[in-house]
Amino acid sequence: MDWMDAEELAVAVLGLDEETANSDTIEEAVFNKWEISMEQFHKVAEALMPFTIPAQAAISGKSFQGFVKDSAFICKQPVTPNN
């Protein structure tokens, strides 16, 4: 998961306005909610991703796992035999 995906996930989880949220407001909201840094949130989200339910991409047919909002991946990674 790259940094922008982690920020997009934080915006979704915290219910922030996607249009007005920026790195500073996201970092502040993450700290206010959980008393952790955005870097820590990023690491936790990466650690939880393998526990998400895999889904098959409609066009490629490949399987991915990740966090979903409104039936679309916020962030994803390919499913591998080790996941």
Secondary structure, DSSP 8 states (H G I E B T S, - for coil): --HHHHHHHHHHHHT--TTT--HHHHHHHHHHHHS--HHHHHHHHHHHGGGS--EE-TTT--EEEEEEETTEEEEEEE--TT-
